[in-house]
Amino acid sequence: MNKDILVVIEHIRGEVADISYMMIAAARQLAETTEGEVLAVLMGSGIENLAGNLAADKVIYLEDPQLANFTSDTYQQSLENLIRENNPRAVVLGHTSIGMEVASLLSAKSDLPLVSSCLSFSGENGSVKFTSQLYGGKILAEGLIPEPIALLTMVPGGYKPEDGQSSTPPLVITAAAPQFADLEISVKQYIEPETGDVDITSEPLLIAVGRGIQLEDNIEIAEELAEAIGGVVCASRPVVDQGWLPTSRLVGKSGYQVKPKVYLTLGISGAPEHTEGIAGSETIIAINTDPAAPIFNIAKYGVVEDIFDLVPVLTEKLEES
Ligand SMILES: Cc1cc2nc3c(=O)[nH]c(=O)nc-3n(C[C@H](O)[C@H](O)[C@H](O)COP(=O)(O)OP(=O)(O)OC[C@H]3O[C@@H](n4cnc5c(N)ncnc54)[C@H](O)[C@@H]3O)c2cc1C
């Protein structure tokens, strides 16, 4: 019977992405139900050190110069091979640009079912249930993870990165990558995006404005709050698409991954493409008029209130103190 859980570790430029630790935390829970092991899959060249703090039972490290940069076809072929060799119960990938590209390709090529946008898992008499986000997080769907092998992509929010980390290094098994065939993608160059006026990735306090801000002129209330509190304003995609703030302030899948101590959102719904960029935040605080907004699922503190009523008062109080 298939028991083990394979976790595909995402890393970029020598750093493990937070989603990888969350996936390991989730896999630990899955493996308890299936009575299997958590096998982390690390693919790259000269990056064995990244395995050091993964809370996995084993790390399968595929070392190959052709894996030095991510491409979907090398990952897909490597995983197809590992699935054949290990017969896992599930393969967990991030619901990220990397994970989605690999999972859909793998699903099509290997004819495996794919459950996307999984938020959490739970066990019941040996079967495993998923809770997945639909419609940008507005609906939560539950179901049994298809047997015998399923591919799962995970969104942040259900597990903490620290629960996927360990101070005891795991057993690392270095293996050769398969003989790659018919590779169609190659990485020519890595272009670092311009950081622009401020580097939001290193700011400890971010005030994020979303579509709820309604007009460009209204961004002023966020700027005033940021000034009073010593933070910096960033935004969700609709605000940047309107040209109200530069792309250097965009947070999310197509923007920056941020890790502030406090991430305060003003009128942001919490779509997965946005929350992908804020998983590393220490404390998320949300202000939104809609009590069912998905952002409240991941916020530590939430206020159901109109930002135009609350924010000016908050700024005033902070200026007084
Ligand atoms: C391939 C792809 C990549 C993407 N990349 C990104 C990305 O990098 N970053 C990103 O952010 N998005 C990205 N998106 C878009 C993403 O799917 C969402 O559409 C977007 O995040 C929604 O932004 P929002 O929360 O500001 O707007 P909405 O989803 O429209 O939410 C606005 C919220 O404001 C609230 N609101 C309205 N008025 C008020 C008020 N007066 N006071 C308080 N609350 C109020 C509403 O209740 C609502 O919840 C991407 C989409 C795709 C398909």
The ligand as a Gaussian input file, in Angstrom:
#p B3LYP/6-31G(d) Opt

LIG

0 1
 C       -1.470000      34.614000     -12.952000
 C       -1.964000      35.596000     -11.925000
 C       -1.043000      36.254000     -11.148000
 C       -1.498000      37.146000     -10.171000
 N       -0.580000      37.776000      -9.392000
 C       -0.994000      38.573000      -8.408000
 C       -0.063000      39.190000      -7.519000
 O        1.161000      39.051000      -7.638000
 N       -0.541000      39.954000      -6.522000
 C       -1.880000      40.161000      -6.330000
 O       -2.243000      40.861000      -5.383000
 N       -2.764000      39.608000      -7.160000
 C       -2.353000      38.831000      -8.197000
 N       -3.279000      38.303000      -9.039000
 C       -4.680000      38.745000      -8.931000
 C       -5.442000      38.015000      -7.847000
 O       -6.034000      36.854000      -8.379000
 C       -6.587000      38.890000      -7.272000
 O       -7.428000      39.292000      -8.333000
 C       -6.083000      40.128000      -6.545000
 O       -5.119000      39.773000      -5.565000
 C       -7.269000      40.808000      -5.857000
 O       -6.821000      42.001000      -5.295000
 P       -7.639000      42.694000      -4.130000
 O       -7.726000      41.783000      -2.959000
 O       -7.032000      44.033000      -3.938000
 O       -9.061000      42.928000      -4.809000
 P      -10.456000      42.212000      -4.551000
 O      -10.325000      40.741000      -4.631000
 O      -11.422000      42.871000      -5.460000
 O      -10.813000      42.573000      -3.034000
 C      -11.127000      43.862000      -2.593000
 C      -11.551000      43.704000      -1.138000
 O      -11.759000      44.986000      -0.589000
 C      -12.854000      44.914000       0.308000
 N      -13.380000      46.263000       0.414000
 C      -14.042000      46.995000      -0.533000
 N      -14.335000      48.218000      -0.068000
 C      -13.841000      48.274000       1.206000
 C      -13.822000      49.295000       2.218000
 N      -14.331000      50.497000       1.998000
 N      -13.248000      48.988000       3.405000
 C      -12.718000      47.763000       3.649000
 N      -12.702000      46.772000       2.718000
 C      -13.263000      47.039000       1.522000
 C      -13.813000      43.919000      -0.336000
 O      -14.653000      43.347000       0.643000
 C      -12.839000      42.923000      -0.947000
 O      -12.611000      41.822000      -0.081000
 C       -2.880000      37.395000     -10.008000
 C       -3.792000      36.718000     -10.812000
 C       -3.345000      35.831000     -11.752000
 C       -4.349000      35.099000     -12.590000

